[in-house]
Amino acid sequence: METHDERFAKIPFAKIYPMYLAKVKRKEQTKGELDQVIEWLTGYEDKKLMTLINENVTLETFFRQATLNPKTNLISGVICGYRVEKIVDPF
């Protein structure tokens, strides 16, 4: 039986990205601003980001291939009831 983290790791980033986009638009932000945040976090520029989306890579692959920003420890808040700063990277 798969754990929650294992199931989550298999979700395609292409499935998550439109949800992020819908959320930022509800908050009156733009796709460009979303992509800028993703670039800050992962190092992926627009072209690479779109390639990964089109290749339908999993979240695990998306983050394993990323060059994470060394300041990610400064991110805080709550997502779906989970404190971001307490999440241990399962990937």
Backbone as JSON, one array per atom type, in Angstrom:
{
  "sequence": "METHDERFAKIPFAKIYPMYLAKVKRKEQTKGELDQVIEWLTGYEDKKLMTLINENVTLETFFRQATLNPKTNLISGVICGYRVEKIVDPF",
  "N": [[0.84, -1.19, 0.0], [0.58, 2.16, -0.9], [2.08, 5.07, 0.55], [0.88, 8.31, 1.66], [2.74, 10.27, 0.87], [4.08, 8.92, -1.2], [2.04, 8.6, -3.1], [1.48, 11.3, -3.59], [3.92, 12.13, -4.69], [3.78, 11.0, -7.2], [1.99, 12.48, -8.66], [1.35, 14.3, -11.59], [3.12, 17.26, -12.39], [1.95, 18.9, -14.25], [-0.72, 18.64, -13.72], [-1.04, 19.96, -11.34], [-0.13, 22.58, -11.79], [-2.16, 24.14, -13.25], [-3.97, 24.47, -11.17], [-2.52, 26.0, -9.35], [-2.32, 28.29, -10.94], [-5.03, 29.07, -11.23], [-5.54, 29.7, -8.58], [-3.77, 31.9, -8.08], [-4.82, 33.73, -9.85], [-7.36, 34.15, -8.74], [-6.52, 35.57, -6.59], [-5.86, 37.9, -7.74], [-3.4, 37.98, -9.04], [-0.79, 37.4, -11.49], [-0.01, 35.09, -14.22], [2.63, 35.41, -14.92], [3.71, 36.32, -12.5], [3.32, 34.05, -10.92], [4.97, 32.22, -12.3], [7.39, 33.48, -11.86], [7.75, 33.13, -9.12], [7.9, 30.33, -9.03], [10.24, 30.03, -10.51], [12.05, 31.29, -8.78], [11.98, 29.5, -6.65], [12.72, 27.0, -7.82], [14.57, 27.39, -9.86], [13.88, 27.01, -12.48], [13.51, 28.41, -15.6], [11.12, 30.1, -17.78], [10.91, 28.64, -20.29], [11.98, 26.08, -19.69], [10.26, 25.35, -17.62], [7.79, 25.15, -19.0], [8.47, 23.06, -20.71], [8.78, 20.92, -18.89], [6.18, 20.76, -17.95], [4.83, 20.06, -20.32], [6.03, 17.59, -20.76], [4.87, 16.15, -18.82], [5.93, 15.51, -16.27], [6.38, 13.97, -13.05], [5.64, 15.21, -9.71], [7.71, 14.45, -8.04], [9.89, 14.07, -9.84], [9.98, 16.64, -10.92], [10.83, 18.19, -8.69], [13.17, 16.85, -7.92], [14.88, 17.32, -10.08], [15.22, 20.0, -9.92], [17.06, 22.99, -9.03], [17.04, 23.88, -6.04], [16.29, 26.92, -4.37], [18.55, 28.26, -2.03], [17.4, 29.64, 0.04], [14.99, 28.57, 0.76], [14.21, 27.81, 3.26], [13.12, 30.01, 4.41], [10.51, 30.17, 3.72], [7.21, 30.2, 4.85], [4.04, 29.35, 6.36], [0.67, 28.1, 5.82], [-0.55, 25.32, 4.1], [-3.22, 23.62, 2.95], [-3.76, 22.88, 5.58], [-1.29, 22.09, 6.56], [1.69, 23.06, 8.11], [4.03, 24.78, 6.37], [6.75, 25.2, 6.94], [7.3, 23.03, 8.54], [7.28, 20.81, 7.02], [8.89, 17.93, 5.99], [11.09, 17.22, 3.46], [9.99, 14.8, 1.36], [10.98, 13.87, -1.01]],
  "CA": [[0.0, 0.0, 0.0], [1.37, 3.39, -1.01], [1.87, 6.12, 1.55], [0.41, 9.59, 1.14], [3.87, 10.92, 0.19], [4.35, 8.21, -2.45], [0.97, 8.97, -4.04], [1.69, 12.71, -3.91], [5.1, 12.22, -5.55], [3.45, 10.52, -8.55], [1.09, 13.41, -9.33], [2.04, 15.11, -12.6], [3.15, 18.7, -12.14], [1.01, 19.5, -15.2], [-2.04, 18.62, -13.09], [-1.0, 20.92, -10.23], [0.12, 23.93, -12.28], [-3.4, 24.91, -13.49], [-4.56, 24.81, -9.87], [-1.75, 27.17, -8.88], [-2.68, 29.42, -11.79], [-6.37, 29.49, -10.84], [-5.43, 30.32, -7.24], [-3.15, 33.23, -8.16], [-5.77, 34.62, -10.54], [-8.37, 34.54, -7.74], [-5.86, 36.55, -5.71], [-5.54, 39.02, -8.62], [-2.0, 37.92, -9.44], [-0.67, 36.98, -12.89], [0.77, 33.9, -14.56], [4.03, 35.83, -14.85], [4.12, 36.34, -11.1], [3.41, 32.64, -10.5], [6.18, 31.65, -12.89], [8.54, 34.1, -11.2], [7.9, 32.45, -7.82], [8.39, 28.98, -9.31], [11.65, 30.17, -10.9], [12.82, 31.59, -7.56], [12.04, 28.28, -5.85], [13.3, 25.83, -8.5], [15.58, 27.74, -10.86], [13.36, 26.77, -13.82], [13.05, 29.56, -16.38], [9.85, 29.84, -18.46], [10.99, 27.6, -21.32], [12.17, 24.79, -19.01], [9.02, 25.08, -16.9], [6.8, 24.68, -19.97], [8.92, 21.74, -21.18], [8.45, 19.94, -17.85], [4.72, 20.61, -17.96], [4.48, 19.31, -21.53], [6.53, 16.22, -20.61], [4.02, 15.52, -17.81], [6.77, 14.93, -15.22], [5.77, 13.88, -11.72], [6.16, 16.17, -8.74], [9.01, 13.97, -7.57], [10.88, 14.4, -10.87], [10.04, 18.1, -11.0], [11.65, 18.74, -7.62], [14.5, 16.22, -7.93], [15.69, 17.95, -11.12], [15.33, 21.43, -9.64], [18.11, 23.53, -8.18], [16.24, 24.64, -5.09], [16.85, 28.14, -3.82], [19.04, 27.99, -0.68], [16.62, 30.38, 1.04], [13.65, 27.97, 0.9], [13.89, 27.7, 4.68], [12.42, 31.24, 4.81], [9.1, 30.04, 3.35], [6.37, 29.77, 5.96], [2.61, 29.46, 6.12], [-0.13, 26.88, 5.9], [-1.15, 24.83, 2.86], [-4.1, 22.47, 3.22], [-3.66, 22.52, 6.99], [0.08, 21.7, 6.91], [2.65, 24.16, 8.25], [5.05, 24.61, 5.33], [8.08, 25.13, 7.54], [7.47, 21.75, 9.24], [7.27, 19.7, 6.06], [10.18, 17.32, 5.7], [11.1, 16.89, 2.04], [9.97, 13.36, 1.14], [11.6, 13.52, -2.28]],
  "C": [[0.88, 1.25, 0.0], [1.06, 4.35, 0.14], [1.35, 7.37, 0.86], [1.52, 10.27, 0.34], [4.17, 10.25, -1.15], [3.29, 8.54, -3.51], [1.16, 10.41, -4.52], [2.85, 12.88, -4.89], [4.79, 11.84, -7.0], [2.5, 11.45, -9.31], [1.87, 14.2, -10.38], [1.99, 16.6, -12.23], [2.16, 19.42, -13.04], [-0.42, 19.51, -14.65], [-2.14, 19.68, -11.99], [-0.9, 22.36, -10.73], [-1.16, 24.72, -12.56], [-4.11, 25.3, -12.19], [-3.85, 26.0, -9.25], [-2.19, 28.42, -9.63], [-4.07, 29.95, -11.43], [-6.34, 30.21, -9.49], [-4.85, 31.73, -7.33], [-4.07, 34.21, -8.88], [-6.89, 35.06, -9.61], [-7.83, 35.61, -6.8], [-5.39, 37.78, -6.48], [-4.04, 39.14, -8.9], [-1.96, 37.37, -10.87], [0.11, 35.68, -13.04], [2.26, 34.23, -14.47], [4.55, 35.86, -13.43], [4.25, 34.93, -10.54], [4.71, 32.03, -11.02], [7.44, 32.22, -12.26], [8.8, 33.44, -9.85], [8.44, 31.04, -8.03], [9.86, 29.02, -9.72], [12.52, 30.44, -9.68], [13.03, 30.3, -6.76], [12.89, 27.2, -6.51], [14.46, 26.13, -9.44], [15.1, 27.53, -12.29], [12.9, 28.06, -14.47], [11.82, 29.13, -17.18], [9.9, 28.66, -19.43], [11.11, 26.21, -20.68], [10.9, 24.4, -18.26], [7.97, 24.51, -17.85], [7.17, 23.31, -20.54], [8.54, 20.66, -20.17], [6.95, 19.71, -17.77], [4.29, 19.76, -19.15], [4.94, 17.86, -21.48], [5.76, 15.45, -19.54], [4.83, 14.85, -16.7], [6.02, 14.92, -13.89], [6.33, 14.97, -10.82], [7.53, 15.75, -8.24], [10.1, 14.34, -8.57], [11.08, 15.9, -10.95], [10.97, 18.66, -9.93], [13.03, 18.1, -7.54], [15.43, 16.88, -8.95], [15.95, 19.42, -10.84], [16.59, 21.75, -8.86], [17.39, 24.44, -7.19], [17.0, 25.83, -4.53], [17.32, 27.85, -2.39], [18.25, 28.71, 0.42], [15.21, 29.8, 1.22], [13.25, 27.83, 2.36], [13.15, 28.94, 5.19], [10.93, 31.19, 4.48], [8.32, 29.54, 4.56], [4.9, 29.95, 5.58], [1.93, 28.12, 6.21], [-0.71, 26.56, 4.52], [-1.93, 23.57, 3.21], [-3.94, 21.96, 4.66], [-2.27, 22.1, 7.44], [0.95, 22.95, 7.02], [3.8, 23.88, 7.28], [6.43, 24.41, 5.95], [8.34, 23.83, 8.3], [7.49, 20.56, 8.3], [8.7, 19.23, 5.83], [10.11, 16.84, 4.26], [11.11, 15.38, 1.83], [10.66, 12.93, -0.15], [13.09, 13.48, -2.13]]
}
